[in-house]
Amino acid sequence: MFRFCNPDSGELDGAPIPLDFAKNAKGYGLKTYTIRTEEELKAALKDALTQPSPVLYDIKVVPGTMTPGHESWWRVGVAEVSTQPRVQAAYESLKQHVSQTRKF
C-alpha cells in the first residue's frame, strides 16, 4: 500500500494514496482485470489466455491479510553489481527464480 507522507511524523504513514492500477495499466495498452472474488479471478485468468496483449490483474485484498508461507516470490529489482554478500546472494536467487518462470 502506498501512503502519503505524514506532515507530523515526516514518514510515509499518512493516508492511503488512491491508486487505480487497472486504469493506469489500461493507459499503457494492457488488458486489465479488477478482481474482488474468486469467480472474477477464474474468469479473468480464462479470458487473459485469449488476449493478444499483456494483461494486468488488479486483485483487491484487505491490507495486511496476506499471510507468510504463501510460497511465492515477488520480483523486485536487485543490484547486479554489488560487493555485499547479502546482495550478491539475493541477485543469484533472483536469477534462479526468473529462470524457472513460464514464458508467455
FIKOLZA-1660 file (N, C-alpha, C; in steps of 0.1 Angstrom, whole numbers, plus 5000, padded with zeros to 4 digits):
% residues 104
   i   px   py   pz ch aa at
   1 5008 4988 5000  A  M  N
   1 5000 5000 5000  A  M CA
   1 5009 5012 5000  A  M  C
   2 5006 5022 4991  A  F  N
   2 5013 5034 4991  A  F CA
   2 5006 5044 4999  A  F  C
   3 5013 5052 5007  A  R  N
   3 5007 5062 5016  A  R CA
   3 5014 5075 5014  A  R  C
   4 5006 5086 5017  A  F  N
   4 5011 5099 5017  A  F CA
   4 5020 5101 5028  A  F  C
   5 5029 5111 5027  A  C  N
   5 5038 5115 5037  A  C CA
   5 5030 5122 5048  A  C  C
   6 5032 5118 5061  A  N  N
   6 5026 5123 5072  A  N CA
   6 5033 5136 5076  A  N  C
   7 5027 5148 5075  A  P  N
   7 5034 5160 5079  A  P CA
   7 5039 5161 5093  A  P  C
   8 5032 5153 5102  A  D  N
   8 5036 5153 5116  A  D CA
   8 5048 5145 5119  A  D  C
   9 5048 5133 5113  A  S  N
   9 5059 5124 5115  A  S CA
   9 5071 5125 5105  A  S  C
  10 5067 5130 5093  A  G  N
  10 5077 5130 5082  A  G CA
  10 5079 5117 5076  A  G  C
  11 5071 5107 5080  A  E  N
  11 5072 5093 5075  A  E CA
  11 5061 5091 5065  A  E  C
  12 5062 5080 5057  A  L  N
  12 5052 5076 5047  A  L CA
  12 5041 5067 5054  A  L  C
  13 5035 5073 5065  A  D  N
  13 5025 5066 5073  A  D CA
  13 5012 5074 5073  A  D  C
  14 5010 5082 5063  A  G  N
  14 4998 5090 5062  A  G CA
  14 4987 5082 5056  A  G  C
  15 4977 5089 5051  A  A  N
  15 4965 5083 5045  A  A CA
  15 4969 5075 5032  A  A  C
  16 4962 5064 5029  A  P  N
  16 4965 5056 5017  A  P CA
  16 4963 5065 5004  A  P  C
  17 4972 5063 4995  A  I  N
  17 4971 5070 4982  A  I CA
  17 4961 5062 4973  A  I  C
  18 4951 5069 4968  A  P  N
  18 4941 5062 4960  A  P CA
  18 4946 5060 4946  A  P  C
  19 4952 5048 4944  A  L  N
  19 4958 5045 4931  A  L CA
  19 4949 5035 4924  A  L  C
  20 4946 5037 4911  A  D  N
  20 4939 5027 4903  A  D CA
  20 4948 5021 4893  A  D  C
  21 4954 5010 4897  A  F  N
  21 4964 5003 4889  A  F CA
  21 4958 4998 4876  A  F  C
  22 4946 4994 4876  A  A  N
  22 4940 4989 4864  A  A CA
  22 4938 5000 4854  A  A  C
  23 4934 5012 4858  A  K  N
  23 4933 5023 4849  A  K CA
  23 4946 5028 4844  A  K  C
  24 4956 5028 4852  A  N  N
  24 4970 5032 4848  A  N CA
  24 4975 5022 4838  A  N  C
  25 4974 5009 4840  A  A  N
  25 4978 4999 4830  A  A CA
  25 4971 5000 4817  A  A  C
  26 4958 5003 4818  A  K  N
  26 4950 5004 4806  A  K CA
  26 4955 5015 4797  A  K  C
  27 4960 5026 4804  A  G  N
  27 4965 5037 4796  A  G CA
  27 4978 5033 4789  A  G  C
  28 4985 5023 4793  A  Y  N
  28 4997 5018 4786  A  Y CA
  28 4993 5007 4776  A  Y  C
  29 4980 5004 4774  A  G  N
  29 4976 4995 4764  A  G CA
  29 4974 4980 4769  A  G  C
  30 4975 4978 4782  A  L  N
  30 4973 4965 4787  A  L CA
  30 4958 4962 4788  A  L  C
  31 4954 4949 4787  A  K  N
  31 4941 4945 4791  A  K CA
  31 4941 4943 4806  A  K  C
  32 4931 4949 4813  A  T  N
  32 4931 4949 4827  A  T CA
  32 4919 4942 4833  A  T  C
  33 4921 4936 4844  A  Y  N
  33 4910 4929 4852  A  Y CA
  33 4911 4934 4866  A  Y  C
  34 4900 4939 4871  A  T  N
  34 4899 4943 4885  A  T CA
  34 4891 4931 4892  A  T  C
  35 4897 4925 4902  A  I  N
  35 4892 4913 4907  A  I CA
  35 4889 4914 4922  A  I  C
  36 4877 4910 4926  A  R  N
  36 4873 4911 4940  A  R CA
  36 4868 4897 4945  A  R  C
  37 4866 4888 4936  A  T  N
  37 4861 4875 4941  A  T CA
  37 4868 4864 4934  A  T  C
  38 4867 4852 4939  A  E  N
  38 4873 4840 4933  A  E CA
  38 4868 4838 4919  A  E  C
  39 4855 4840 4917  A  E  N
  39 4848 4838 4904  A  E CA
  39 4854 4848 4894  A  E  C
  40 4856 4860 4898  A  E  N
  40 4862 4870 4889  A  E CA
  40 4876 4867 4885  A  E  C
  41 4883 4861 4894  A  L  N
  41 4897 4857 4892  A  L CA
  41 4897 4846 4881  A  L  C
  42 4889 4836 4883  A  K  N
  42 4888 4824 4874  A  K CA
  42 4884 4829 4860  A  K  C
  43 4875 4838 4859  A  A  N
  43 4870 4844 4846  A  A CA
  43 4882 4852 4840  A  A  C
  44 4889 4860 4847  A  A  N
  44 4899 4868 4842  A  A CA
  44 4911 4859 4837  A  A  C
  45 4915 4849 4845  A  L  N
  45 4925 4840 4840  A  L CA
  45 4922 4833 4827  A  L  C
  46 4909 4829 4826  A  K  N
  46 4905 4823 4813  A  K CA
  46 4905 4832 4802  A  K  C
  47 4899 4844 4804  A  D  N
  47 4899 4854 4793  A  D CA
  47 4912 4859 4789  A  D  C
  48 4922 4860 4799  A  A  N
  48 4935 4865 4796  A  A CA
  48 4942 4857 4785  A  A  C
  49 4939 4844 4785  A  L  N
  49 4945 4835 4775  A  L CA
  49 4942 4838 4761  A  L  C
  50 4931 4846 4759  A  T  N
  50 4926 4849 4746  A  T CA
  50 4932 4863 4741  A  T  C
  51 4939 4870 4750  A  Q  N
  51 4943 4884 4747  A  Q CA
  51 4956 4884 4740  A  Q  C
  52 4957 4893 4730  A  P  N
  52 4969 4894 4722  A  P CA
  52 4979 4904 4729  A  P  C
  53 4975 4910 4739  A  S  N
  53 4984 4920 4746  A  S CA
  53 4987 4915 4760  A  S  C
  54 4997 4922 4767  A  P  N
  54 4999 4919 4781  A  P CA
  54 4986 4922 4789  A  P  C
  55 4985 4916 4801  A  V  N
  55 4974 4918 4809  A  V CA
  55 4979 4922 4823  A  V  C
  56 4970 4928 4831  A  L  N
  56 4973 4932 4845  A  L CA
  56 4961 4927 4853  A  L  C
  57 4964 4920 4864  A  Y  N
  57 4953 4916 4873  A  Y CA
  57 4954 4925 4885  A  Y  C
  58 4944 4933 4887  A  D  N
  58 4943 4942 4899  A  D CA
  58 4934 4935 4909  A  D  C
  59 4941 4927 4918  A  I  N
  59 4934 4919 4928  A  I CA
  59 4932 4927 4941  A  I  C
  60 4920 4929 4944  A  K  N
  60 4917 4937 4956  A  K CA
  60 4917 4928 4968  A  K  C
  61 4926 4931 4978  A  V  N
  61 4927 4924 4990  A  V CA
  61 4927 4933 5002  A  V  C
  62 4923 4929 5013  A  V  N
  62 4923 4937 5025  A  V CA
  62 4938 4939 5030  A  V  C
  63 4942 4951 5032  A  P  N
  63 4956 4953 5036  A  P CA
  63 4959 4945 5049  A  P  C
  64 4971 4939 5048  A  G  N
  64 4976 4931 5060  A  G CA
  64 4971 4917 5060  A  G  C
  65 4963 4912 5050  A  T  N
  65 4958 4899 5051  A  T CA
  65 4966 4889 5044  A  T  C
  66 4976 4893 5037  A  M  N
  66 4985 4883 5030  A  M CA
  66 4993 4876 5041  A  M  C
  67 4993 4863 5041  A  T  N
  67 5000 4856 5052  A  T CA
  67 5013 4851 5047  A  T  C
  68 5023 4850 5057  A  P  N
  68 5036 4844 5053  A  P CA
  68 5034 4829 5049  A  P  C
  69 5043 4824 5042  A  G  N
  69 5043 4810 5038  A  G CA
  69 5034 4807 5026  A  G  C
  70 5032 4818 5018  A  H  N
  70 5024 4815 5006  A  H CA
  70 5032 4810 4994  A  H  C
  71 5044 4807 4997  A  E  N
  71 5053 4800 4987  A  E CA
  71 5053 4807 4974  A  E  C
  72 5055 4820 4974  A  S  N
  72 5056 4827 4962  A  S CA
  72 5068 4837 4963  A  S  C
  73 5071 4844 4953  A  W  N
  73 5082 4854 4954  A  W CA
  73 5078 4866 4946  A  W  C
  74 5083 4877 4950  A  W  N
  74 5080 4890 4944  A  W CA
  74 5092 4895 4936  A  W  C
  75 5091 4897 4923  A  R  N
  75 5102 4902 4916  A  R CA
  75 5105 4916 4918  A  R  C
  76 5115 4919 4926  A  V  N
  76 5119 4932 4930  A  V CA
  76 5134 4933 4925  A  V  C
  77 5137 4945 4919  A  G  N
  77 5150 4947 4913  A  G CA
  77 5161 4945 4924  A  G  C
  78 5171 4938 4920  A  V  N
  78 5183 4936 4929  A  V CA
  78 5195 4940 4922  A  V  C
  79 5204 4947 4928  A  A  N
  79 5216 4952 4922  A  A CA
  79 5224 4940 4916  A  A  C
  80 5227 4941 4904  A  E  N
  80 5235 4931 4897  A  E CA
  80 5250 4932 4901  A  E  C
  81 5254 4944 4904  A  V  N
  81 5268 4946 4908  A  V CA
  81 5269 4952 4922  A  V  C
  82 5274 4944 4931  A  S  N
  82 5275 4948 4945  A  S CA
  82 5286 4940 4951  A  S  C
  83 5292 4946 4961  A  T  N
  83 5303 4939 4969  A  T CA
  83 5297 4933 4982  A  T  C
  84 5285 4935 4984  A  Q  N
  84 5279 4930 4997  A  Q CA
  84 5274 4916 4995  A  Q  C
  85 5278 4906 5003  A  P  N
  85 5274 4892 5001  A  P CA
  85 5259 4890 5001  A  P  C
  86 5252 4897 5010  A  R  N
  86 5237 4896 5010  A  R CA
  86 5231 4900 4997  A  R  C
  87 5236 4910 4991  A  V  N
  87 5230 4915 4978  A  V CA
  87 5234 4905 4967  A  V  C
  88 5246 4900 4967  A  Q  N
  88 5250 4890 4957  A  Q CA
  88 5242 4878 4958  A  Q  C
  89 5239 4873 4970  A  A  N
  89 5231 4861 4972  A  A CA
  89 5216 4864 4967  A  A  C
  90 5211 4876 4970  A  A  N
  90 5198 4879 4966  A  A CA
  90 5197 4880 4951  A  A  C
  91 5207 4885 4944  A  Y  N
  91 5207 4885 4929  A  Y CA
  91 5208 4871 4924  A  Y  C
  92 5216 4862 4929  A  E  N
  92 5217 4849 4925  A  E CA
  92 5203 4842 4926  A  E  C
  93 5197 4844 4938  A  S  N
  93 5183 4838 4940  A  S CA
  93 5173 4844 4930  A  S  C
  94 5174 4856 4927  A  L  N
  94 5165 4862 4917  A  L CA
  94 5167 4856 4903  A  L  C
  95 5180 4854 4899  A  K  N
  95 5183 4848 4886  A  K CA
  95 5177 4834 4886  A  K  C
  96 5179 4826 4897  A  Q  N
  96 5174 4813 4897  A  Q CA
  96 5158 4812 4896  A  Q  C
  97 5151 4821 4903  A  H  N
  97 5137 4822 4902  A  H CA
  97 5132 4826 4888  A  H  C
  98 5139 4836 4882  A  V  N
  98 5135 4840 4869  A  V CA
  98 5137 4829 4858  A  V  C
  99 5147 4821 4860  A  S  N
  99 5149 4810 4850  A  S CA
  99 5138 4800 4851  A  S  C
 100 5131 4800 4862  A  Q  N
 100 5120 4790 4863  A  Q CA
 100 5106 4795 4860  A  Q  C
 101 5106 4808 4856  A  T  N
 101 5093 4814 4853  A  T CA
 101 5088 4809 4839  A  T  C
 102 5075 4809 4837  A  R  N
 102 5069 4805 4825  A  R CA
 102 5070 4816 4815  A  R  C
 103 5074 4812 4803  A  K  N
 103 5075 4822 4792  A  K CA
 103 5062 4823 4785  A  K  C
 104 5057 4836 4783  A  F  N
 104 5045 4838 4775  A  F CA
 104 5048 4844 4762  A  F  C
% end
